[in-house]
Amino acid sequence: MASLFDPLTLRSITFRNRIAVSPMCQYSSEDGFANDWHVVHLGSRAVGGAGLVMTEASAVSPAGRITPGDLGIYRDEHVPVLKRITGFIASQGSVPGIQLAHAGRKASCATPWQGGNQLSEAEGGWQPLAPSPLAFRGEDRLPAALSEGQIAAVISDFAAAALRAREAGFKVIELHAAHGYLIHQFYSPLSNRRTDQYGGNLENRCRLPVEIARAVRAVWPEELPLFVRISATDWTDEGWTPEDSVFLAKKLQAEGVDLIDCSSGGNAPVRIPLGPGYQVPFAEKLKREAGMATGAVGLITDARQAQDIIAADKADLVLLARQMLRDPYFPLHAAQELGQEISWPVQYERAKPHRN
């Protein structure tokens, strides 16, 4: 029976435990550049003992940003600060990971604290892109449908970003194919009405994620893991289903993807039945039926809950988001609660609680 604090090895990388910092947008960049906020935000989670520390969704092109404040990896000049971050994360015993993303039709928005609405070009926005000219919401700008040539350019952007990620010292790449962003828009029938090789049947709608995974795997070192985050369901009868997710996971596994990070929703304004661990069943289903490693995410907030997911073999990794914002030192505290030994930073050792 696996434990939350057992190591996990994927390819040549061993994570010191099964706790990962989920990608969480900070909307605090300018022209994609990381800054002191990112150094402290990500570095503190490595100090806190996580096995894997992931950056927020990092845009592979300027047009792929959700907001003007998104982190980016579309310029060579982005690499030096990212390299500083990965070096610090690794120095604390954590593995540095990056999520590569393109927002598609959900691009060109104001930050959440500025309202989150889509920006016009006069407001500093840009033309959103999508598989089909269908807006996410009625009040959103109509996205432009990508041509096959533009699709090829997007695939190249992901591969180029992967090369920069390698130069920056990341040891894990996750492709963001969830939450209604561009890759999800292609595989979901809610947003893809194309009639060419990228639309129509399930095989064709899965073509873009498969081709992006293939292009990234071709330039990403063989010894380093590749993850993909998917939305395992659209939460509507007309949309993407968990069974479709099993199909896609098998396709991605054949392209050298090592773990599917199982989220859900985001491609339609529907009500999602939220609750503790509400997405864990998707990770379990894909683990069983696709026969590959999975990550569980979604309202995982306490140590025993996380431990039970791993011990029951429902997933290989738990990814925490909001709980990590509340408590950057969650892994240190969880180890204490579960009676597990974990190394504290030597600078903090004097504050380590002693077990009775």
N, C-alpha and C positions, 0 to 999 in steps of 0.2 A: 504494500500500500504506500503510495507516494505521499510525501508531506509538502506543505507549502514552502518549507525551508530546505527541501532537497534540491540539489543542483539539477539543471536541465541542460543537456548538450544537443545542439543542432549544428550539423556539419562540424566545423572546428571550434565553434564558440560554446563555452560553458557559462551559463548564467548561474550566479551563486545561489539564487532562489527562484521561486516561481512567481514573483511579484514584479509587474511592469508598470511604469508610469505611462498611462495612455496619452496619445497626442492630444493636446489641448491648446486651441488657438489663443494667442495673447494679443494679437492685433496691435503690436507695439513696435513694428519695424517701419523703416522709411526706405522705399525702393528695395524692399526685400532683405535689407541688411540686419543681421543680429546685432544686439548691443548689450550694454551692461545688464539690462533687465533679464535677457535670456541667459546670460552667464550665471546670474544669481538664481533665477527661477529653476533652471535645469540642474545647476550644480548643487543646489540645496537638496534636491530629491536624490541625487547620488550620495550625498553625505548621509541622507536618511536611510540608506541601506537597500534600495531597490535593486533587483537583479538586472533590469533593463530600464533605461531612461530614454524615452522617445521625444523628439522634438514635436512641435505642433505641425500641422499640415504645411508643407513647404512647397510653394508654387514652382512649377517647372517652366513657367513663362509669365511675363507680366499679365497677359490676358487671363491666366489661370488663377489669379488671386481672387479670394473672396472679397477682400477689402484692400484699400491702399496700404493698410497696416500689416498685411500678411508677411510672414517670413518667406524668403525666396531662396532658390538655389539655381537661378537662371543666368547668373553672371559669374565669371571666374573670380571677380572681386569679392564675392560673398564668402569664399572659402576661408580666408585667414581667421575671421572671428569664429566661424564654426569650428575651425581646427582648435582654437583655444578652448572652446566648450567641450569638445570630445576628449581633449587631453585631460581636462580636469575630471570629467565623468569617469574616465578609465583609471585615473590615479586614485579614485575612491573605491575601486573594485566593482563598479557597475559597467555594463556594456552600453555604449552610445548607439542609439538608433535614430533614423530619420524617416519621416513619412513624406512621400512624394505625392503631390496632388495637382489636380486641375479642377477648378470649380465649375466649368461649363456654364450652364444657364444661370447658376446661382452666384456668378461673379459680379464685380462692379457694385458692391454694396457699401454702405456706411458701416462703421463699427457698431456693435450692439449698443454701446452707451451713447451712440449718436442716432439711434433709432433703427439701424439695420436695413433701411430701405435701399432699393437700387438707385445708384447715382446716375444722373444724366452726364453726358460729356461736358456740359457747361459746369457741372459740379465736380469735375475731376474724374468722372467715370469713363467706361470704355464699353465697346460692343460685346455683350456676352455671346458665347458660342455654344452649340449644342448639336446633338445628332439630328434633331428636327426642330422646325420653328414653332415650338410650343413653350409658352411661359410656365414657370412653376406655379405662380399665382396670377389671378386676373389683372392685378395692378402692376405686375412686373413688366419690364421691357421685353419685347419679343426678341428671342435670341436668333442669331444667324445660323443656319444649318451648315455644318462643315462639309466641304467637298472632300473627295477621296484624297486629293493632294494635301489638303489641310490636315486630314487625319494622319497621313504619313508624317507630316511635320510635328504633330503632337507626339507621335510615337518616338520620333527622333529627340524631342525635347525631354522625354522621360529618360531615354538612354544617356543623353548628355548630362542630365542632372545626376544620374547614377555614377557617372565618372567623377563628377565634382564631389559627390558624397564620399567616394573612395579616397579622393585626395584630401578631403577634410577629416578623415580618420573615423568615419562611421563604420560600425561592424554589422549593422542590421539595416536593411531597407524594408520599409513597408509601403506598398502601393495603396493609395487611398481610393478604393473602389466602392465606397459606401456613402450614405447620408445625402443622396441626391446630387452628388457632384458628377463630373463628366463621365467617368467610366461607368458609374451606376446608371447614368442616363442612357448609356448605350445598351446595357443588358436588360433594362426594365422595359416592358411593353407600354408602360404608362407614358414614357417620354421618347420612345424610339418608334417612329412611323416610316422609317426609311424603306425603300424597295430595292436597294442595291445589296452588295455582299455584306454590309454591316447592319442590315435590318431584316425584319420579317420573322423567320423561325428562330428557335432558341439557339441553334448552332451559330447562325449569323449574328445574332445580338451579342453573343459571347465572344465574337471575333476580336473586338478591340481589347478587352482585358487580356486575352490570350496573347495577342501580338505585342502588347506592351510588356507583359511578363517575359516573353521570349527575348525581346530587345534588351530589356534590363539584365536578364540572366546572362546574356551574351557578353556584357561588359562588366558585370559584377563578379568579383573573384569567386571561383568555384567553392572555396573553403568558407565563404560567408553566407549566412542565411538570408533568404528572401521571404518576406511575409506579404500577405494581401488582406486588407480589411474589406469585408463585403457587408452589405445590408442583406441579411438572410431572408427577409421578407419585406414587402412593401406595406403589409398590414391592410391589404384590400384584395378582394376576390379577383379583381381585374389585373392585378400586378404580379410582381415577382414572388415566387414561393420558396419555402425551404427545400422542396424537391428540386427546383431549378438550381438552388445553391449547391446541392450535392453534385449535380451535373457539372457546374462551373468549377467546383473544387477539384474534381477529378481531372478536368482539363488543365487547370493551373498546376496541379501536382506533376503532370506529364511534362510541364515546361520548367520544372526545377523549383517550384514554390514549396517552401518547407512548412509553413504554418498559415492557417486561415484564422484571422481575427474576426470573430462573429458579432457584428453589431446588427442594426436593423433600422428600417424606416428612412425618412428624410426626402423621399422623392415625390411625396404627395402630402398635402395638408390634411392628414387624417388623425384621428384620436388613437394614441398608442396606449395599451393597457400596462401602465407603469407599475412596478413593484420590485421588491428586493430580488435581484438576480433574474429579472424577467427575460433576459436574453440568453441565459445559460443553457436552456434546452437546445438552442440552435448549435452552440458549440458541441454539445454532446451528440447531437444528430450527425453533424458533419464528421466528427471524430469516429463514430461507429460506421457510418455508411460510406464515407469517402476514404476512410483508412489513413488519415493523416493527422498531424498535430493541429490542435486548435487553441485559440485564446478566447477566454470568456470575459465579457465586459457588460456593464450596465447595472448601476445601483448595487455594486459590491462595496460594502462600507465597513465591515468588521472582520476581525481576524478569524473567528470561528466559521463564519460564512465562507471566507476564502479558503480556509483549510478544508472544509467539507467538499467544496467543488473539486479540489485537487485529489483528496483522499478517495472520493467516489469515482475518480477517473472520468469526470465529465468534461475536463479540459486539461491542457498541459501547462497553461499559463493563465494567470488572472491579471487583467489590466484595469487599474484604478485611475479614475479621473478626478471628480469633485472631492473625493475623500483625500486624495493627495494634495489638493489645494488647501483643504482644511488642516491637514497634518502631513507636512513633508517628511516626517520621521515615522510614518505609519509602520514600515517594516520593523524598525527597532522596537516600537511599542507592541506590535503583533507578536514578535518573538518572545517578549517578556510574558505576554498573556498566555501564549501557548506552551510556555516552558521550554523554549528552544534557545540554543546558544547562537549568538550572532555577534560578529565583531563590530564594536563601536569605533568611530574615529578616535585616534589617540587623544585628540584635543578635547573630546567630550567624555572620555573614559571615566573621569571623576564623578560625572553625573549619572552614570549607569546604575539603574536600580539593582539591588541585590536580592536574589531569590532566597526565601526562607528555607 
